[in-house]
Amino acid sequence: MPLDFSALNQRQSDSFVAQKTLLKKLMLGKTCLCDSCKQALSVKFDEQAGIAYVKCKRGCTELQLEFGR
């Protein structure tokens, strides 16, 4: 009996789209709030490592984005 991963795949796709939209808004300078604590998210760049960090003060939301140099 084959396993049905369609629901899991859809949730992952939805999550990716939501994170991509959030990053676009932040890069445009718009204020975005954490879904959990409703505090503003901040972006910090580590140019040597090539990583951008998006997080709230409490740490509820924490995303890492690799970028090319």
N, C-alpha and C positions, 0 to 999 in steps of 0.2 A: 504494500500500500504506500503510494508516494506521499511525502509530507507536503503540506500547503504552507508556503512561506509568504504568501501574498500580503497578509495583514502586517507581518513584521516588515516586509520590504516597503510597504506603504508608509508605516510609521517612521522608518528611517528616512525615507524620501521627504516626508513632511518636515521632519526635524532639520534636515539639511537645508531645505528651502527657507525655513524660519531663521536659521542661523545666518544664512547668506543675506537675507533681507536685513537682519539686525546689523551685520557688519557694514552693509552699504549705507544704512542710515548713520551709523557712527562715523564712517569715513567722510560723510557729507557735513559733519559737525552738528548733527541733530542729537538731542538728549534722548537716551533710551533708558528705560527703567528695568531693573531686575524683576522677573516674574514672581519671585518669592518674597523679597523684602521691600520692593518698590523703591529702592535707592538707585541713584544714577550709576550707570555703568561707565567705566573709564577704559581708555586704550593706552597701553604702554608698549613701546617698541624696544626690542633688544636687537640692534642692528648687527652686532657681531655674530649672534646666533641665528639671525634671520627669522625671528619669531615675534609676532605681535600677540600681546595678552589682553584679553577683555575680561574685566571682572568688576564685581561690586565690592564695597568695603567689607561686608560681612563674609564674602566668599561663597555665597549661594550659587552664583553664576561665575564660571571660570572657563573661558575658551582660549585655545592656543591656535594661532594661524601661522603656518610657515609661509614666508614670502621669498621670492627670488631677489637676487642682488643685481 
